[in-house]
Amino acid sequence: MSTTLKLFLDDCADEPCALGAACHDLVNDFQCDCPHGFIGKRCNIKENLCEPNPCKNGLCVDTLFDRQCVCKPGWTGATCDVNIDNCVSMACLNGATCADKENGYECKCAAGFHGSNCQHMDDHCAAQPCRNNGTCVNMGARYECQCKLGFEGAHCEHNINECEVAEQRCESHGTELCEDLVDGFRCQCRVGFTGDFCEVHINQCANQPCQNNGSCIDLGSSFRCECPKGWRGDHCEIESGACDQKPCKNDGRCVNLMGDYFCVCPEGVNGKNCEIAPNRCIGEPCHNGGVCGDFGSHLECNCAKGFIGNGCQYKLDACHAGKCKNGATCLQQGNEYKCVCAPGFTGFDCESNIDDCTPSPCPLTAKCIDQVNGYYCQCPFNMTGANCEKKVDLDYDIHFYDGILPAQAALTVPFRVSAKALTLSLWVKFDSPHTKGVVFTLYNSESPNYPIKVTELVQISAESVRIALFPDET
C-alpha cells in the first residue's frame, strides 16, 4: 500500500490583488474581485468611467471608483438632462409671459411695459404725441390726450369746425364765408347783410340808385335796375341806341347813327348785319389731316396729333417745344414723343411731383412736407430730433470758421409769410476787421414745399442792404 501526499499552495497568500480587492484562490491560480473603475488580472488597470460621456449637458468627472456629472448652469439631474425651470420664481411682472431659457428666462412684456422683468411702465408722453397744446396722460399700455377747447381726435390733431357743429350758425343767405376759429367761428357777410350771423338784411334800394325813373329790385347782396325804354346801364344812366340789340353778326362792329346803326364787317363779310359770310373752309386750308371750323369772320384748324400752326402746316417737334417738364429727358419717336421723368416726377409730360408723404413716413408729432424725390419731417414749433423729442435752444450763434471757402446755412423748407410787415433783426460779427461778404439773403420760392425758381427779395452784406420786393425795382 502506497500513500501519496498532495500539497495545495495558497496563491492568494502574497495578496496579488491591488487596491485591497478580494482574492479567490484557485488551483495554481487566483481571481481578483476588482472594485468599480478598475480591471485587469490584479485590478491594476484604471478604467475610464467617463467613456462614453453619460453627461448630457455637463462635464463628467472620474472619481476613481465612480463618476459624477458636473452640470452646466441651468441643468440638473444625475446625467444633467433636466432643464431647471427658471420661470418658477415668477420674476416677470405686470402680466408678462415668462419663457424659460438655458440658465435664465425671458420676459415677454405686455403692452405698455418694458425692462428685463417688465418692471417699467412705458412713458408714451415723452414724445409729446398730443398736438395743439393737448395734455398727455400716461396710462401704462396706452395714453390719452385731453384736448383744449376747439380740438378733438386721438392726438387733438383735428380743429373742430364750429361752422358745422355750432348750435347757432351763420345765416346761409347772408353769409359769404364762415371762418372757423379755435373754439369759435366768424361770419363774413355778403354785401347787403350785417350782424354777428349775417342775419340782418340791408335794403339795397334804400338810396334809390336807379336814375331816369328806373325801377330798383333788391337782390339781397346787390340790386338791379330795370330801365325804361331809351336808357341802359347799371343805374339807367346811359342813353341807349340801336347797337344795344347787337344786330351785327360775324364779329361785325356796330356804330350808332341817328335813329339807325351801321355794321363795319370783317374782310369777306357783307350784308346789313354782316350776315353774309363766305365758306372759309373751301380749298382745304387745314393741312396734314387738320379739321377746318368755319366761324363766319374767321376759320380755325383743329390739327391732327403731331402738327401745329394756323393751317397745321408745321410738324410738332415736341422735344424742341419743351413738352417734357421738370428736367425730364425727351425722346422723339416719329410723330410721337416720350418723356423719361427725373426721379420724383410722374405723368405723361412728367408734370406731377410724386407725393412722398403718402403714407407719411414721419413721426407722429411731425408734419410731412413733400419734396422732389423725398420728404422733410417738420417738427412742432421749437422742437427737433429724429422723433421731435428735443427742445430747440433759442439762444445760439452760427459761426463759420473757414476764411477762404464759402460756407452757408439755409432752411430746408420755405416758410410762409402772411403778415403785412416783416422785421429782420441781425447781429453779425466778423473775425477779422474790414471783412466783406454777404451775410443774409431772403428768397421767394414758387413752391411752398421746396426751393424752386427762387427770386431774391432781400440781401444784406457787410457794405449794403439791397431790397427787391417788386419786379424790376431795387
Secondary structure, 3 states (H helix, E strand, C coil): CCCCCCCCCCCCCCCCCHHHCEEEEECCEEEEECCCCEECCCCCEECCCCCCCCCCCEEEEECCCCEEEEECCCEECCCCCEECCCCCCCCCCCCCEEEEECCEEEEECCCCEECCCCCEECCHHHHCCCCCCCEEEECCCCEEEECCCCEECCCCCEECCHHHHCCCCCCCCCEEEEEEECCEEEEEECCCEECCCCCEECCCCCCCCCCCCCEEEECCCCEEEECCCCEECCCCCEECCHHHHCCCCCCCEEEEECCEEEEECCCCCECCCCCECCCCCCCCCCCCCCEEEECCCCEEEECCCCEECCCCCEECCCCCCCCCCCCCEEEEECCEEEEECCCCEECCCCCEECCCCCCCCCCCCCEEEEECCEEEEECCCCEECCCCCEECCCCCCCCCCCCCCCCCCCCCCCCCCCCCCCCCCCCCCCCCCCCCCEEEEEEECCCCCCCCCCEEEEEEECCCEEECCCCCCC
